Amino acid sequence: MIIGLVVVLVLCPCLGLAGWAVYQAAEDDDPSPSPSVSASASAEPTAEPSPDESSAEPSPTSDDDYAKGDCVVNDGTDDDAELRKVPCGPNTYEVLLRLPATTDADQCKTRAPRSTAHYVHDNSVDLFDYVLCLRKR
C-alpha cells in the first residue's frame, strides 16, 4: 500500500507537468495572440533582427512577454540580442510562433515555414527556455 501511495505521489506531478506542456503547445498553435511570460536569462540570437529607432516605440509590457503576432526589433548585437516589442511596421520582425521549453530553433523550419529568422532564449531552468520564430516585415 505504501509503494502504491509513493507511485501516485510521484505520478501526479509528472502528469500535471505533461498536461501543462501539452496546453502550452496547443496555445502556441492558436491563431489568436496570447502572451506567455518567462523568467529573465541570457539569450543566444541565431538571426540578426535589426533595430529601427525611427519608427519604433517601446511597448509598456514586459520584454519577455512575446506572443504570436507581436513585432520586435533588436536593440542589441547579433551575439547578444536585446529584443524590444514595437508596433508592427517595416524593418521589424513579426513573431510567427513561440515554442516553449525548447532551444531547438530547427523546429521553426517545420512548424513555421514562413519564418526568416529565429531567436533562442536559453535559461538555466530548461522549463523557461523558448524559441521565437520570426519573419522580417
N, CA, C and O atoms as a GROMACS GRO file, in nm:
protein
  548
    1MET      N    1   0.083  -0.119   0.000
    1MET     CA    2   0.000   0.000   0.000
    1MET      C    3   0.088   0.126   0.000
    1MET      O    4   0.055   0.225  -0.065
    2ILE      N    5   0.200   0.122   0.073
    2ILE     CA    6   0.291   0.236   0.079
    2ILE      C    7   0.354   0.259  -0.059
    2ILE      O    8   0.368   0.373  -0.102
    3ILE      N    9   0.392   0.151  -0.126
    3ILE     CA   10   0.452   0.164  -0.259
    3ILE      C   11   0.351   0.227  -0.356
    3ILE      O   12   0.387   0.313  -0.436
    4GLY      N   13   0.226   0.184  -0.348
    4GLY     CA   14   0.122   0.242  -0.433
    4GLY      C   15   0.104   0.391  -0.406
    4GLY      O   16   0.086   0.468  -0.501
    5LEU      N   17   0.110   0.433  -0.281
    5LEU     CA   18   0.098   0.574  -0.246
    5LEU      C   19   0.216   0.654  -0.299
    5LEU      O   20   0.198   0.765  -0.350
    6VAL      N   21   0.336   0.599  -0.288
    6VAL     CA   22   0.455   0.667  -0.340
    6VAL      C   23   0.445   0.682  -0.492
    6VAL      O   24   0.478   0.788  -0.546
    7VAL      N   25   0.400   0.580  -0.561
    7VAL     CA   26   0.385   0.586  -0.707
    7VAL      C   27   0.284   0.695  -0.744
    7VAL      O   28   0.309   0.772  -0.837
    8VAL      N   29   0.171   0.702  -0.674
    8VAL     CA   30   0.070   0.804  -0.702
    8VAL      C   31   0.126   0.943  -0.676
    8VAL      O   32   0.102   1.035  -0.755
    9LEU      N   33   0.200   0.962  -0.567
    9LEU     CA   34   0.256   1.092  -0.534
    9LEU      C   35   0.362   1.138  -0.635
    9LEU      O   36   0.379   1.257  -0.657
   10VAL      N   37   0.432   1.045  -0.695
   10VAL     CA   38   0.532   1.079  -0.796
   10VAL      C   39   0.466   1.099  -0.932
   10VAL      O   40   0.506   1.188  -1.007
   11LEU      N   41   0.365   1.020  -0.963
   11LEU     CA   42   0.300   1.024  -1.092
   11LEU      C   43   0.213   1.147  -1.112
   11LEU      O   44   0.208   1.201  -1.222
   12CYS      N   45   0.145   1.194  -1.009
   12CYS     CA   46   0.054   1.308  -1.022
   12CYS      C   47   0.127   1.436  -1.069
   12CYS      O   48   0.082   1.499  -1.164
   13PRO      N   49   0.236   1.475  -1.005
   13PRO     CA   50   0.304   1.596  -1.055
   13PRO      C   51   0.358   1.579  -1.198
   13PRO      O   52   0.357   1.673  -1.276
   14CYS      N   53   0.404   1.459  -1.230
   14CYS     CA   54   0.455   1.434  -1.365
   14CYS      C   55   0.343   1.449  -1.468
   14CYS      O   56   0.363   1.509  -1.573
   15LEU      N   57   0.226   1.395  -1.439
   15LEU     CA   58   0.113   1.408  -1.531
   15LEU      C   59   0.066   1.552  -1.541
   15LEU      O   60   0.028   1.598  -1.649
   16GLY      N   61   0.069   1.623  -1.430
   16GLY     CA   62   0.032   1.764  -1.432
   16GLY      C   63   0.127   1.845  -1.517
   16GLY      O   64   0.082   1.931  -1.594
   17LEU      N   65   0.256   1.821  -1.506
   17LEU     CA   66   0.356   1.891  -1.586
   17LEU      C   67   0.341   1.856  -1.734
   17LEU      O   68   0.354   1.944  -1.819
   18ALA      N   69   0.314   1.731  -1.765
   18ALA     CA   70   0.293   1.691  -1.904
   18ALA      C   71   0.168   1.758  -1.961
   18ALA      O   72   0.168   1.802  -2.076
   19GLY      N   73   0.062   1.765  -1.881
   19GLY     CA   74  -0.060   1.833  -1.925
   19GLY      C   75  -0.036   1.980  -1.951
   19GLY      O   76  -0.088   2.036  -2.047
   20TRP      N   77   0.044   2.043  -1.865
   20TRP     CA   78   0.077   2.185  -1.884
   20TRP      C   79   0.153   2.204  -2.014
   20TRP      O   80   0.125   2.299  -2.088
   21ALA      N   81   0.249   2.116  -2.045
   21ALA     CA   82   0.327   2.127  -2.167
   21ALA      C   83   0.238   2.111  -2.290
   21ALA      O   84   0.255   2.184  -2.388
   22VAL      N   85   0.144   2.018  -2.286
   22VAL     CA   86   0.051   2.000  -2.397
   22VAL      C   87  -0.036   2.124  -2.413
   22VAL      O   88  -0.061   2.168  -2.525
   23TYR      N   89  -0.082   2.179  -2.303
   23TYR     CA   90  -0.164   2.301  -2.306
   23TYR      C   91  -0.086   2.417  -2.368
   23TYR      O   92  -0.141   2.491  -2.450
   24GLN      N   93   0.042   2.433  -2.331
   24GLN     CA   94   0.124   2.541  -2.386
   24GLN      C   95   0.146   2.521  -2.535
   24GLN      O   96   0.142   2.618  -2.611
   25ALA      N   97   0.169   2.398  -2.578
   25ALA     CA   98   0.190   2.371  -2.720
   25ALA      C   99   0.063   2.401  -2.799
   25ALA      O  100   0.069   2.456  -2.909
   26ALA      N  101  -0.053   2.365  -2.744
   26ALA     CA  102  -0.180   2.394  -2.811
   26ALA      C  103  -0.206   2.543  -2.814
   26ALA      O  104  -0.263   2.594  -2.910
   27GLU      N  105  -0.166   2.614  -2.711
   27GLU     CA  106  -0.184   2.758  -2.704
   27GLU      C  107  -0.102   2.828  -2.811
   27GLU      O  108  -0.146   2.928  -2.867
   28ASP      N  109   0.018   2.778  -2.841
   28ASP     CA  110   0.103   2.837  -2.944
   28ASP      C  111   0.046   2.816  -3.083
   28ASP      O  112   0.073   2.896  -3.173
   29ASP      N  113  -0.032   2.710  -3.104
   29ASP     CA  114  -0.093   2.685  -3.233
   29ASP      C  115  -0.222   2.762  -3.252
   29ASP      O  116  -0.276   2.765  -3.363
   30ASP      N  117  -0.274   2.825  -3.147
   30ASP     CA  118  -0.397   2.903  -3.150
   30ASP      C  119  -0.375   3.028  -3.235
   30ASP      O  120  -0.274   3.096  -3.216
   31PRO      N  121  -0.467   3.061  -3.329
   31PRO     CA  122  -0.445   3.177  -3.415
   31PRO      C  123  -0.454   3.311  -3.343
   31PRO      O  124  -0.402   3.410  -3.394
   32SER      N  125  -0.518   3.317  -3.227
   32SER     CA  126  -0.525   3.443  -3.155
   32SER      C  127  -0.402   3.460  -3.068
   32SER      O  128  -0.359   3.366  -3.002
   33PRO      N  129  -0.342   3.582  -3.067
   33PRO     CA  130  -0.222   3.603  -2.987
   33PRO      C  131  -0.254   3.594  -2.839
   33PRO      O  132  -0.354   3.649  -2.792
   34SER      N  133  -0.169   3.525  -2.764
   34SER     CA  134  -0.185   3.518  -2.620
   34SER      C  135  -0.048   3.526  -2.558
   34SER      O  136   0.043   3.452  -2.597
   35PRO      N  137  -0.030   3.615  -2.460
   35PRO     CA  138   0.103   3.636  -2.403
   35PRO      C  139   0.149   3.519  -2.319
   35PRO      O  140   0.069   3.452  -2.254
   36SER      N  141   0.278   3.496  -2.320
   36SER     CA  142   0.341   3.398  -2.235
   36SER      C  143   0.456   3.466  -2.164
   36SER      O  144   0.533   3.539  -2.226
   37VAL      N  145   0.469   3.442  -2.034
   37VAL     CA  146   0.573   3.508  -1.956
   37VAL      C  147   0.678   3.405  -1.918
   37VAL      O  148   0.645   3.291  -1.886
   38SER      N  149   0.804   3.445  -1.922
   38SER     CA  150   0.910   3.356  -1.879
   38SER      C  151   1.012   3.436  -1.801
   38SER      O  152   1.013   3.559  -1.804
   39ALA      N  153   1.098   3.365  -1.731
   39ALA     CA  154   1.199   3.428  -1.647
   39ALA      C  155   1.309   3.490  -1.731
   39ALA      O  156   1.332   3.450  -1.845
   40SER      N  157   1.378   3.588  -1.675
   40SER     CA  158   1.489   3.652  -1.745
   40SER      C  159   1.609   3.559  -1.748
   40SER      O  160   1.635   3.484  -1.654
   41ALA      N  161   1.681   3.565  -1.858
   41ALA     CA  162   1.802   3.484  -1.871
   41ALA      C  163   1.882   3.537  -1.988
   41ALA      O  164   1.835   3.623  -2.063
   42SER      N  165   2.003   3.485  -2.003
   42SER     CA  166   2.083   3.526  -2.117
   42SER      C  167   2.021   3.468  -2.243
   42SER      O  168   1.958   3.362  -2.239
   43ALA      N  169   2.039   3.536  -2.354
   43ALA     CA  170   1.979   3.493  -2.479
   43ALA      C  171   2.088   3.468  -2.582
   43ALA      O  172   2.191   3.535  -2.584
   44GLU      N  173   2.063   3.371  -2.668
   44GLU     CA  174   2.155   3.341  -2.776
   44GLU      C  175   2.084   3.368  -2.907
   44GLU      O  176   1.999   3.289  -2.947
   45PRO      N  177   2.115   3.478  -2.976
   45PRO     CA  178   2.048   3.503  -3.103
   45PRO      C  179   2.105   3.413  -3.211
   45PRO      O  180   2.224   3.382  -3.213
   46THR      N  181   2.018   3.372  -3.302
   46THR     CA  182   2.064   3.292  -3.413
   46THR      C  183   2.028   3.358  -3.544
   46THR      O  184   2.051   3.302  -3.651
   47ALA      N  185   1.970   3.476  -3.538
   47ALA     CA  186   1.943   3.557  -3.655
   47ALA      C  187   1.962   3.701  -3.613
   47ALA      O  188   1.968   3.731  -3.494
   48GLU      N  189   1.970   3.789  -3.709
   48GLU     CA  190   2.004   3.926  -3.675
   48GLU      C  191   1.888   4.021  -3.698
   48GLU      O  192   1.888   4.094  -3.797
   49PRO      N  193   1.788   4.024  -3.608
   49PRO     CA  194   1.685   4.127  -3.619
   49PRO      C  195   1.752   4.263  -3.601
   49PRO      O  196   1.825   4.284  -3.504
   50SER      N  197   1.727   4.354  -3.693
   50SER     CA  198   1.795   4.483  -3.688
   50SER      C  199   1.707   4.588  -3.623
   50SER      O  200   1.585   4.588  -3.643
   51PRO      N  201   1.767   4.678  -3.544
   51PRO     CA  202   1.687   4.781  -3.479
   51PRO      C  203   1.643   4.888  -3.578
   51PRO      O  204   1.712   4.915  -3.676
   52ASP      N  205   1.527   4.946  -3.552
   52ASP     CA  206   1.477   5.056  -3.633
   52ASP      C  207   1.426   5.162  -3.537
   52ASP      O  208   1.309   5.162  -3.499
   53GLU      N  209   1.513   5.253  -3.500
   53GLU     CA  210   1.481   5.352  -3.399
   53GLU      C  211   1.381   5.455  -3.448
   53GLU      O  212   1.307   5.510  -3.366
   54SER      N  213   1.374   5.483  -3.578
   54SER     CA  214   1.290   5.591  -3.628
   54SER      C  215   1.141   5.562  -3.617
   54SER      O  216   1.064   5.654  -3.591
   55SER      N  217   1.098   5.438  -3.636
   55SER     CA  218   0.955   5.408  -3.635
   55SER      C  219   0.914   5.319  -3.519
   55SER      O  220   0.801   5.271  -3.518
   56ALA      N  221   1.000   5.295  -3.423
   56ALA     CA  222   0.970   5.201  -3.317
   56ALA      C  223   0.954   5.272  -3.184
   56ALA      O  224   1.040   5.350  -3.142
   57GLU      N  225   0.842   5.243  -3.118
   57GLU     CA  226   0.819   5.293  -2.983
   57GLU      C  227   0.817   5.173  -2.890
   57GLU      O  228   0.762   5.070  -2.926
   58PRO      N  229   0.877   5.184  -2.770
   58PRO     CA  230   0.876   5.070  -2.679
   58PRO      C  231   0.736   5.040  -2.630
   58PRO      O  232   0.653   5.129  -2.615
   59SER      N  233   0.712   4.914  -2.604
   59SER     CA  234   0.585   4.869  -2.551
   59SER      C  235   0.588   4.872  -2.400
   59SER      O  236   0.693   4.847  -2.340
   60PRO      N  237   0.475   4.903  -2.334
   60PRO     CA  238   0.477   4.909  -2.189
   60PRO      C  239   0.479   4.773  -2.121
   60PRO      O  240   0.492   4.767  -1.999
   61THR      N  241   0.467   4.663  -2.196
   61THR     CA  242   0.465   4.531  -2.134
   61THR      C  243   0.606   4.480  -2.111
   61THR      O  244   0.704   4.540  -2.157
   62SER      N  245   0.616   4.369  -2.041
   62SER     CA  246   0.745   4.307  -2.009
   62SER      C  247   0.817   4.266  -2.137
   62SER      O  248   0.754   4.224  -2.234
   63ASP      N  249   0.951   4.278  -2.137
   63ASP     CA  250   1.030   4.244  -2.254
   63ASP      C  251   1.024   4.095  -2.288
   63ASP      O  252   1.041   4.059  -2.404
   64ASP      N  253   1.002   4.009  -2.190
   64ASP     CA  254   0.998   3.865  -2.216
   64ASP      C  255   0.857   3.816  -2.246
   64ASP      O  256   0.834   3.696  -2.252
   65ASP      N  257   0.764   3.906  -2.264
   65ASP     CA  258   0.625   3.871  -2.284
   65ASP      C  259   0.593   3.872  -2.434
   65ASP      O  260   0.516   3.956  -2.480
   66TYR      N  261   0.651   3.778  -2.510
   66TYR     CA  262   0.633   3.773  -2.654
   66TYR      C  263   0.528   3.669  -2.689
   66TYR      O  264   0.527   3.560  -2.634
   67ALA      N  265   0.439   3.704  -2.782
   67ALA     CA  266   0.334   3.613  -2.826
   67ALA      C  267   0.321   3.622  -2.977
   67ALA      O  268   0.372   3.714  -3.040
   68LYS      N  269   0.252   3.526  -3.033
   68LYS     CA  270   0.226   3.521  -3.176
   68LYS      C  271   0.159   3.651  -3.219
   68LYS      O  272   0.061   3.695  -3.158
   69GLY      N  273   0.212   3.714  -3.326
   69GLY     CA  274   0.155   3.838  -3.376
   69GLY      C  275   0.226   3.964  -3.328
   69GLY      O  276   0.207   4.070  -3.387
   70ASP      N  277   0.308   3.953  -3.223
   70ASP     CA  278   0.386   4.068  -3.176
   70ASP      C  279   0.494   4.102  -3.277
   70ASP      O  280   0.535   4.016  -3.356
   71CYS      N  281   0.542   4.226  -3.275
   71CYS     CA  282   0.655   4.267  -3.358
   71CYS      C  283   0.768   4.315  -3.268
   71CYS      O  284   0.743   4.377  -3.165
   72VAL      N  285   0.891   4.285  -3.308
   72VAL     CA  286   1.008   4.318  -3.227
   72VAL      C  287   1.119   4.374  -3.315
   72VAL      O  288   1.120   4.354  -3.436
   73VAL      N  289   1.212   4.444  -3.250
   73VAL     CA  290   1.337   4.486  -3.311
   73VAL      C  291   1.448   4.446  -3.215
   73VAL      O  292   1.423   4.423  -3.097
   74ASN      N  293   1.570   4.439  -3.265
   74ASN     CA  294   1.685   4.402  -3.182
   74ASN      C  295   1.763   4.528  -3.148
   74ASN      O  296   1.820   4.593  -3.236
   75ASP      N  297   1.766   4.564  -3.020
   75ASP     CA  298   1.844   4.678  -2.973
   75ASP      C  299   1.986   4.636  -2.934
   75ASP      O  300   2.069   4.722  -2.902
   76GLY      N  301   2.015   4.507  -2.938
   76GLY     CA  302   2.147   4.457  -2.903
   76GLY      C  303   2.230   4.427  -3.026
   76GLY      O  304   2.214   4.491  -3.130
   77THR      N  305   2.317   4.330  -3.013
   77THR     CA  306   2.402   4.288  -3.124
   77THR      C  307   2.358   4.150  -3.172
   77THR      O  308   2.269   4.089  -3.114
   78ASP      N  309   2.422   4.103  -3.278
   78ASP     CA  310   2.391   3.968  -3.326
   78ASP      C  311   2.428   3.863  -3.223
   78ASP      O  312   2.361   3.760  -3.212
   79ASP      N  313   2.536   3.887  -3.147
   79ASP     CA  314   2.581   3.791  -3.047
   79ASP      C  315   2.508   3.804  -2.914
   79ASP      O  316   2.502   3.707  -2.838
   80ASP      N  317   2.452   3.920  -2.885
   80ASP     CA  318   2.381   3.942  -2.760
   80ASP      C  319   2.255   4.023  -2.789
   80ASP      O  320   2.250   4.144  -2.765
   81ALA      N  321   2.154   3.956  -2.842
   81ALA     CA  322   2.031   4.024  -2.884
   81ALA      C  323   1.954   4.075  -2.764
   81ALA      O  324   1.948   4.011  -2.659
   82GLU      N  325   1.894   4.192  -2.781
   82GLU     CA  326   1.804   4.251  -2.682
   82GLU      C  327   1.678   4.290  -2.757
   82GLU      O  328   1.668   4.400  -2.811
   83LEU      N  329   1.580   4.199  -2.759
   83LEU     CA  330   1.457   4.225  -2.832
   83LEU      C  331   1.369   4.322  -2.756
   83LEU      O  332   1.366   4.325  -2.633
   84ARG      N  333   1.297   4.403  -2.834
   84ARG     CA  334   1.204   4.501  -2.778
   84ARG      C  335   1.078   4.499  -2.863
   84ARG      O  336   1.086   4.501  -2.985
   85LYS      N  337   0.961   4.495  -2.796
   85LYS     CA  338   0.834   4.499  -2.868
   85LYS      C  339   0.812   4.638  -2.925
   85LYS      O  340   0.839   4.739  -2.860
   86VAL      N  341   0.761   4.640  -3.047
   86VAL     CA  342   0.729   4.766  -3.115
   86VAL      C  343   0.602   4.746  -3.195
   86VAL      O  344   0.560   4.632  -3.218
   87PRO      N  345   0.540   4.855  -3.239
   87PRO     CA  346   0.426   4.840  -3.331
   87PRO      C  347   0.476   4.778  -3.462
   87PRO      O  348   0.588   4.807  -3.506
   88CYS      N  349   0.394   4.695  -3.523
   88CYS     CA  350   0.435   4.630  -3.647
   88CYS      C  351   0.450   4.732  -3.759
   88CYS      O  352   0.368   4.823  -3.772
   89GLY      N  353   0.553   4.717  -3.838
   89GLY     CA  354   0.581   4.808  -3.949
   89GLY      C  355   0.703   4.758  -4.024
   89GLY      O  356   0.752   4.648  -3.999
   90PRO      N  357   0.752   4.840  -4.117
   90PRO     CA  358   0.871   4.800  -4.193
   90PRO      C  359   0.993   4.784  -4.102
   90PRO      O  360   1.004   4.852  -4.000
   91ASN      N  361   1.081   4.695  -4.140
   91ASN     CA  362   1.206   4.670  -4.067
   91ASN      C  363   1.184   4.619  -3.925
   91ASN      O  364   1.266   4.644  -3.836
   92THR      N  365   1.074   4.549  -3.903
   92THR     CA  366   1.050   4.482  -3.775
   92THR      C  367   1.038   4.333  -3.803
   92THR      O  368   1.026   4.291  -3.918
   93TYR      N  369   1.042   4.255  -3.697
   93TYR     CA  370   1.025   4.111  -3.707
   93TYR      C  371   0.895   4.072  -3.638
   93TYR      O  372   0.874   4.108  -3.522
   94GLU      N  373   0.809   4.000  -3.708
   94GLU     CA  374   0.683   3.953  -3.653
   94GLU      C  375   0.703   3.815  -3.593
   94GLU      O  376   0.766   3.728  -3.655
   95VAL      N  377   0.650   3.794  -3.472
   95VAL     CA  378   0.658   3.663  -3.408
   95VAL      C  379   0.551   3.574  -3.471
   95VAL      O  380   0.432   3.597  -3.455
   96LEU      N  381   0.596   3.472  -3.543
   96LEU     CA  382   0.503   3.376  -3.605
   96LEU      C  383   0.465   3.265  -3.509
   96LEU      O  384   0.353   3.214  -3.512
   97LEU      N  385   0.560   3.227  -3.423
   97LEU     CA  386   0.537   3.115  -3.332
   97LEU      C  387   0.632   3.124  -3.214
   97LEU      O  388   0.748   3.160  -3.230
   98ARG      N  389   0.582   3.092  -3.096
   98ARG     CA  390   0.665   3.085  -2.975
   98ARG      C  391   0.665   2.941  -2.930
   98ARG      O  392   0.560   2.885  -2.899
   99LEU      N  393   0.784   2.880  -2.927
   99LEU     CA  394   0.798   2.739  -2.889
   99LEU      C  395   0.850   2.734  -2.746
   99LEU      O  396   0.967   2.764  -2.723
  100PRO      N  397   0.767   2.697  -2.649
  100PRO     CA  398   0.810   2.696  -2.509
  100PRO      C  399   0.894   2.573  -2.475
  100PRO      O  400   0.883   2.469  -2.539
  101ALA      N  401   0.976   2.588  -2.373
  101ALA     CA  402   1.054   2.479  -2.313
  101ALA      C  403   1.146   2.409  -2.413
  101ALA      O  404   1.164   2.288  -2.407
  102THR      N  405   1.205   2.485  -2.505
  102THR     CA  406   1.299   2.428  -2.601
  102THR      C  407   1.400   2.534  -2.645
  102THR      O  408   1.373   2.654  -2.638
  103THR      N  409   1.516   2.488  -2.691
  103THR     CA  410   1.613   2.576  -2.756
  103THR      C  411   1.642   2.526  -2.897
  103THR      O  412   1.739   2.570  -2.959
  104ASP      N  413   1.561   2.435  -2.947
  104ASP     CA  414   1.578   2.376  -3.079
  104ASP      C  415   1.517   2.467  -3.186
  104ASP      O  416   1.398   2.455  -3.217
  105ALA      N  417   1.598   2.557  -3.242
  105ALA     CA  418   1.550   2.653  -3.340
  105ALA      C  419   1.516   2.587  -3.473
  105ALA      O  420   1.447   2.647  -3.555
  106ASP      N  421   1.564   2.465  -3.497
  106ASP     CA  422   1.532   2.395  -3.621
  106ASP      C  423   1.382   2.366  -3.634
  106ASP      O  424   1.332   2.342  -3.744
  107GLN      N  425   1.309   2.368  -3.521
  107GLN     CA  426   1.165   2.345  -3.526
  107GLN      C  427   1.093   2.455  -3.603
  107GLN      O  428   0.983   2.433  -3.652
  108CYS      N  429   1.155   2.573  -3.614
  108CYS     CA  430   1.093   2.683  -3.690
  108CYS      C  431   1.077   2.645  -3.837
  108CYS      O  432   0.982   2.688  -3.902
  109LYS      N  433   1.170   2.565  -3.889
  109LYS     CA  434   1.165   2.527  -4.030
  109LYS      C  435   1.038   2.446  -4.061
  109LYS      O  436   0.979   2.462  -4.168
  110THR      N  437   0.998   2.360  -3.968
  110THR     CA  438   0.882   2.275  -3.992
  110THR      C  439   0.753   2.332  -3.936
  110THR      O  440   0.648   2.318  -3.998
  111ARG      N  441   0.758   2.397  -3.820
  111ARG     CA  442   0.636   2.445  -3.756
  111ARG      C  443   0.596   2.585  -3.800
  111ARG      O  444   0.480   2.624  -3.786
  112ALA      N  445   0.692   2.664  -3.853
  112ALA     CA  446   0.664   2.798  -3.904
  112ALA      C  447   0.748   2.819  -4.030
  112ALA      O  448   0.845   2.895  -4.027
  113PRO      N  449   0.713   2.753  -4.140
  113PRO     CA  450   0.797   2.757  -4.260
  113PRO      C  451   0.812   2.897  -4.320
  113PRO      O  452   0.906   2.919  -4.398
  114ARG      N  453   0.725   2.991  -4.288
  114ARG     CA  454   0.738   3.128  -4.340
  114ARG      C  455   0.841   3.210  -4.261
  114ARG      O  456   0.868   3.324  -4.298
  115SER      N  457   0.897   3.154  -4.155
  115SER     CA  458   0.992   3.231  -4.074
  115SER      C  459   1.122   3.254  -4.151
  115SER      O  460   1.168   3.169  -4.227
  116THR      N  461   1.179   3.373  -4.129
  116THR     CA  462   1.305   3.409  -4.194
  116THR      C  463   1.418   3.423  -4.092
  116THR      O  464   1.534   3.438  -4.130
  117ALA      N  465   1.384   3.417  -3.964
  117ALA     CA  466   1.483   3.429  -3.857
  117ALA      C  467   1.426   3.365  -3.732
  117ALA      O  468   1.307   3.333  -3.726
  118HIS      N  469   1.510   3.346  -3.632
  118HIS     CA  470   1.462   3.293  -3.504
  118HIS      C  471   1.547   3.350  -3.391
  118HIS      O  472   1.659   3.396  -3.412
  119TYR      N  473   1.491   3.344  -3.271
  119TYR     CA  474   1.556   3.394  -3.150
  119TYR      C  475   1.547   3.285  -3.045
  119TYR      O  476   1.438   3.232  -3.019
  120VAL      N  477   1.660   3.250  -2.985
  120VAL     CA  478   1.663   3.144  -2.884
  120VAL      C  479   1.686   3.207  -2.748
  120VAL      O  480   1.784   3.280  -2.728
  121HIS      N  481   1.597   3.180  -2.654
  121HIS     CA  482   1.610   3.226  -2.516
  121HIS      C  483   1.649   3.104  -2.433
  121HIS      O  484   1.567   3.014  -2.412
  122ASP      N  485   1.773   3.100  -2.385
  122ASP     CA  486   1.825   2.985  -2.312
  122ASP      C  487   1.838   3.022  -2.164
  122ASP      O  488   1.922   3.104  -2.127
  123ASN      N  489   1.756   2.961  -2.082
  123ASN     CA  490   1.755   2.985  -1.938
  123ASN      C  491   1.823   2.868  -1.868
  123ASN      O  492   1.826   2.757  -1.921
  124SER      N  493   1.876   2.893  -1.749
  124SER     CA  494   1.938   2.783  -1.673
  124SER      C  495   1.834   2.679  -1.632
  124SER      O  496   1.870   2.563  -1.609
  125VAL      N  497   1.708   2.718  -1.623
  125VAL     CA  498   1.598   2.624  -1.597
  125VAL      C  499   1.534   2.596  -1.733
  125VAL      O  500   1.473   2.685  -1.793
  126ASP      N  501   1.547   2.473  -1.782
  126ASP     CA  502   1.502   2.438  -1.916
  126ASP      C  503   1.354   2.467  -1.939
  126ASP      O  504   1.313   2.493  -2.052
  127LEU      N  505   1.273   2.463  -1.835
  127LEU     CA  506   1.131   2.489  -1.848
  127LEU      C  507   1.104   2.631  -1.898
  127LEU      O  508   1.000   2.657  -1.959
  128PHE      N  509   1.196   2.725  -1.872
  128PHE     CA  510   1.178   2.864  -1.911
  128PHE      C  511   1.247   2.898  -2.044
  128PHE      O  512   1.248   3.015  -2.085
  129ASP      N  513   1.304   2.799  -2.112
  129ASP     CA  514   1.361   2.821  -2.246
  129ASP      C  515   1.247   2.845  -2.344
  129ASP      O  516   1.135   2.799  -2.324
  130TYR      N  517   1.278   2.918  -2.451
  130TYR     CA  518   1.182   2.929  -2.560
  130TYR      C  519   1.254   2.974  -2.687
  130TYR      O  520   1.364   3.028  -2.684
  131VAL      N  521   1.187   2.949  -2.800
  131VAL     CA  522   1.235   2.992  -2.931
  131VAL      C  523   1.126   3.075  -2.994
  131VAL      O  524   1.008   3.038  -2.991
  132LEU      N  525   1.163   3.188  -3.052
  132LEU     CA  526   1.070   3.269  -3.128
  132LEU      C  527   1.100   3.251  -3.277
  132LEU      O  528   1.213   3.274  -3.320
  133CYS      N  529   1.001   3.210  -3.354
  133CYS     CA  530   1.014   3.201  -3.499
  133CYS      C  531   0.968   3.334  -3.554
  133CYS      O  532   0.854   3.375  -3.532
  134LEU      N  533   1.055   3.403  -3.628
  134LEU     CA  534   1.031   3.541  -3.669
  134LEU      C  535   1.027   3.553  -3.821
  134LEU      O  536   1.086   3.473  -3.893
  135ARG      N  537   0.955   3.655  -3.868
  135ARG     CA  538   0.951   3.685  -4.010
  135ARG      C  539   0.976   3.835  -4.029
  135ARG      O  540   0.909   3.917  -3.967
  136LYS      N  541   1.072   3.869  -4.114
  136LYS     CA  542   1.105   4.010  -4.142
  136LYS      C  543   0.989   4.073  -4.217
  136LYS      O  544   0.936   4.016  -4.312
  137ARG      N  545   0.949   4.192  -4.172
  137ARG     CA  546   0.839   4.265  -4.237
  137ARG      C  547   0.894   4.368  -4.332
  137ARG      O  548   0.817   4.440  -4.396
   0.00000   0.00000   0.00000
